[in-house]
Amino acid sequence: MASVTSAGAIAAASMAMVAALISGLLVYKKCFSLSLRKPQEIFCRDMTVDGLIGAIGNTPLILIKSLSEATGCKILAKAEFLNPGGSVKDRVAVKIIEEALESGDLVKGGIVFEGSAGSTAISLAMVAPAYGCKCHVVIPDDVAIEKLQILESLGATVERVRPVSITHKDHFVNVARRRASEATKFSQGKHDKEAKKTRAIDSLPNGHALVLRFGPKQEKIWTLLWQLLVQGAHLLVSPDSFRFVLLEKKNDIKCFLIDPPGSGLYNKVTRGVMYTREEAEGRRLKNPFDTVTEGIGINRLTKNFMMARLDGAFRGTDMEAVEMSRFLLKNGGLFVGSSSAMNCVGAVRVAQLLGPGHTIVTILCDSGMRHLSKFFNPQYLSDRGLTPSATGLEFLDVR
């Protein structure tokens, strides 16, 4: 009798599990109220997406409560680190490859050549196989080691070069372009003029770009941003993040730049030239970058930047970025990378400039996961005098 009761209990439990599973599947497609008397149907979005590519985008727009309370402004951030590849560059990678495939510059089985400081390369290495392509990455040898490890794990061919000025023939972007040219010549020599060929995909070096060309996949993003902008939001963007037609929709939006040490864009916005006053006599260094914020900072004008309409610029320091990253982690659990932290520094600067009551939107480009060996390495920071010590936002004169 005991065995029968036990078996019956097991059977009942199994039936309950099956019923729960079926119920769960039904609720996944349609949501109903819990009331059995009034089974009112409510809206529930079908969460199924088309493969890896379909999972890119539609990241949440989150309120950074700690910064909002400290400044009196509503500070929001697009959580791009929640993309499959962990950064905003997933969007860029998809658009680059799709356009190259449409134009015939890239074909299935071809190679995408990328010169990058890390994030764009990782996104391309992840996305390329989804389109049946391979990836060859040229990267400076001083980037965080985990970025190299991720690239190799994704199956990319990785070529490390020493960091030099963009004007040098061995800058990682120029090397990538050269490798692509060599591959194209080889392909042309092996086949006739109609043969399949590859070419360099010249991404935006040393800049975290948010290229939002809104289509069906980005409809939700547009809706969220537009709703905010109608409410009077201001955008805080990083050096190359200027592909918005937003100003055409609402011309009183203000856009600001936050730039790291060594980059010339702050000077371009504030003084009209790419060099500092100290460099005006021609004493400029060939490679002036000295910053722990990887992936941002540039001393040349990109097409995106030339399209920008900016209302001002701020210079962020390495110390501010380090302190901000720890503040966000301690006061909200946001574990973000160096460029994201720098963006949040800029968001606070905009709030200080505009005063309370404004809405400010910025970008959390990637998480801290690929910055462990440098930006989140206590010994590395200590060696450079960047050990964080702030208890709040006093490093930005916020008390």
SVG drawing of the C-alpha trace seen along z (x, -y; Angstrom):
<svg xmlns="http://www.w3.org/2000/svg" viewBox="-16 -78 74 80">
<polyline fill="none" stroke="black" stroke-width="0.4" points="0.0,0.0 2.9,-2.3 4.4,-1.7 1.2,-2.4 0.8,-5.6 4.4,-6.6 3.9,-5.8 0.7,-7.7 2.4,-10.7 5.2,-10.5 2.6,-10.3 0.7,-13.2 3.9,-15.2 4.8,-14.4 1.3,-15.4 1.7,-18.6 5.0,-19.3 3.6,-18.6 0.6,-20.8 3.0,-23.6 5.1,-23.2 2.2,-23.4 0.8,-26.3 4.2,-28.0 4.3,-27.5 0.9,-29.0 1.7,-32.0 4.9,-32.5 2.9,-33.2 -0.1,-34.8 -0.6,-36.2 -3.9,-35.8 -5.0,-37.2 -4.9,-34.9 -8.6,-35.2 -10.4,-32.1 -13.7,-33.9 -12.5,-36.7 -9.8,-35.4 -9.0,-38.8 -6.3,-38.6 -3.5,-41.1 -0.6,-42.0 2.5,-39.9 5.3,-40.2 6.6,-37.1 10.2,-36.9 11.3,-34.6 14.1,-36.2 15.8,-35.1 19.1,-33.7 22.0,-35.6 21.5,-38.6 17.9,-39.0 19.1,-39.2 21.1,-42.3 19.5,-45.6 16.4,-46.5 18.6,-46.9 16.8,-48.6 17.0,-52.2 17.7,-52.4 17.5,-55.1 20.8,-55.6 19.2,-56.4 22.4,-57.3 23.5,-59.9 19.9,-61.2 19.5,-61.8 22.9,-63.4 22.3,-65.9 18.6,-66.6 18.4,-65.5 16.9,-62.3 20.0,-60.5 19.3,-57.6 21.6,-55.2 21.2,-52.8 22.5,-49.5 24.4,-48.4 26.5,-46.0 23.5,-43.7 23.9,-43.0 25.0,-39.3 28.6,-40.4 28.6,-42.6 28.9,-46.0 27.4,-48.7 29.6,-47.6 27.3,-44.6 25.1,-47.0 28.0,-48.4 29.2,-44.9 25.8,-43.9 25.4,-47.0 28.9,-46.8 28.6,-43.2 25.1,-43.5 26.1,-46.5 29.2,-44.8 27.2,-41.7 24.6,-43.7 27.2,-45.6 29.1,-42.5 32.3,-43.7 31.9,-40.7 30.6,-37.3 29.7,-34.2 33.0,-32.5 34.9,-35.7 37.1,-37.4 36.3,-40.5 39.5,-42.5 39.3,-44.7 41.7,-47.1 40.3,-47.7 41.2,-48.4 39.0,-45.6 35.2,-46.0 34.5,-46.4 36.8,-43.4 35.0,-41.2 31.6,-42.1 32.7,-41.4 34.4,-38.1 31.1,-37.1 28.8,-38.3 30.8,-37.2 30.2,-33.5 26.5,-34.1 26.8,-35.4 29.1,-32.5 32.3,-34.7 35.6,-34.7 37.4,-37.5 41.0,-38.7 41.7,-41.2 44.7,-43.5 44.9,-44.9 47.5,-46.9 49.5,-44.7 48.8,-46.8 45.1,-46.2 43.6,-44.2 44.6,-40.6 41.1,-39.4 40.1,-41.1 42.7,-39.0 41.5,-35.8 37.9,-36.5 38.9,-37.1 40.9,-33.9 38.0,-32.0 35.6,-33.3 37.8,-31.9 39.2,-35.1 42.7,-35.3 44.5,-37.8 47.5,-39.9 49.1,-42.0 51.1,-45.2 52.8,-47.8 50.7,-51.0 51.7,-53.9 50.2,-57.0 47.4,-56.7 49.8,-58.3 52.3,-55.5 52.1,-52.7 52.0,-50.1 49.1,-51.5 46.6,-48.7 44.0,-50.2 46.6,-50.6 47.9,-47.1 44.3,-45.7 43.8,-47.7 47.0,-46.4 46.1,-42.8 42.8,-43.2 44.4,-44.6 46.8,-41.7 44.0,-39.3 42.1,-41.0 45.1,-40.9 45.6,-37.3 42.0,-36.6 42.1,-38.6 45.3,-36.8 43.7,-33.4 40.5,-34.1 39.2,-36.4 37.8,-39.9 34.4,-38.5 35.9,-36.3 34.8,-36.7 37.0,-39.0 37.3,-40.5 38.2,-44.0 39.0,-45.9 36.1,-47.0 37.5,-50.3 35.7,-50.8 36.1,-53.7 39.4,-53.3 39.8,-54.4 36.1,-55.5 33.1,-53.8 30.5,-54.5 26.8,-54.1 25.5,-53.9 21.8,-53.8 20.3,-53.6 16.8,-52.9 15.0,-50.0 12.5,-47.4 14.9,-45.8 15.6,-49.1 12.0,-50.4 11.8,-50.0 15.0,-52.0 13.8,-54.8 10.5,-54.9 12.1,-55.0 14.6,-57.7 12.0,-59.8 9.7,-59.7 12.5,-61.0 13.5,-63.6 9.9,-64.9 10.1,-65.3 13.2,-67.5 16.0,-65.0 19.6,-65.9 22.0,-63.4 25.5,-62.8 27.4,-61.0 31.0,-59.8 33.4,-60.9 32.0,-59.1 28.4,-58.5 26.8,-61.1 24.6,-59.3 21.4,-60.8 18.8,-62.6 17.3,-63.5 18.1,-67.1 16.0,-67.3 13.0,-66.0 13.6,-68.3 16.0,-71.1 16.3,-72.1 18.1,-68.9 21.6,-69.5 24.5,-67.2 27.8,-67.1 31.1,-65.4 33.2,-63.7 36.8,-63.1 39.7,-61.3 43.3,-62.6 45.3,-62.8 42.4,-63.0 42.0,-66.0 38.2,-66.1 37.7,-68.2 40.1,-70.8 38.3,-70.7 34.9,-71.4 36.1,-74.1 38.8,-75.8 38.3,-74.7 41.6,-72.9 42.8,-69.4 45.7,-70.4 46.0,-72.0 47.5,-75.5 50.6,-73.9 51.1,-72.1 50.5,-75.2 54.2,-75.6 54.5,-72.3 55.8,-70.3 53.0,-67.7 54.0,-64.1 53.4,-61.5 51.4,-59.4 50.1,-61.6 47.6,-59.1 48.2,-58.3 45.0,-57.0 43.6,-53.9 40.2,-54.4 40.6,-51.9 38.8,-52.3 38.1,-56.0 40.2,-59.0 41.3,-60.0 43.3,-62.7 41.7,-62.7 38.2,-63.7 35.9,-60.9 32.9,-61.3 30.6,-60.7 32.2,-63.4 32.1,-65.9 28.3,-65.4 28.0,-66.2 26.3,-69.3 27.7,-69.8 26.7,-72.2 29.8,-71.7 32.5,-69.4 34.1,-68.2 37.5,-66.7 37.3,-63.7 40.3,-62.4 41.4,-58.8 41.0,-59.3 37.4,-60.5 36.6,-57.4 38.1,-55.0 36.2,-56.7 33.0,-56.8 33.2,-53.0 33.5,-52.2 30.7,-54.6 28.3,-53.0 29.2,-49.5 28.8,-50.4 25.6,-52.5 23.6,-50.4 25.5,-47.3 26.5,-48.6 29.7,-47.0 30.8,-49.0 34.0,-49.5 36.2,-52.6 34.3,-54.3 31.0,-53.8 32.3,-55.3 33.7,-58.2 30.3,-58.7 28.7,-58.9 31.3,-61.5 30.1,-63.5 26.5,-63.0 27.2,-64.5 29.1,-67.4 26.1,-68.1 23.8,-68.0 26.0,-70.5 26.0,-72.8 22.2,-72.7 21.0,-72.5 18.3,-70.3 15.2,-69.2 16.7,-68.1 16.7,-64.6 20.1,-63.4 20.7,-60.2 24.0,-58.5 25.5,-55.2 26.8,-52.3 29.0,-50.9 30.3,-47.7 30.7,-46.0 33.7,-45.7 34.2,-42.0 36.8,-42.8 38.7,-45.4 39.7,-43.1 43.5,-43.1 43.8,-46.9 40.9,-49.2 39.8,-46.9 43.3,-45.7 44.3,-47.3 48.1,-46.9 47.9,-48.3 46.0,-51.4 48.3,-51.8 51.4,-51.8 49.8,-54.7 48.6,-56.7 45.0,-55.9 43.9,-54.0 40.2,-55.0 39.5,-56.6 36.3,-58.6 33.3,-57.8 30.8,-59.6 30.9,-62.0 33.3,-64.5 35.8,-63.8 33.3,-65.7 32.6,-68.4 29.2,-66.8 28.5,-66.8"/>
</svg>
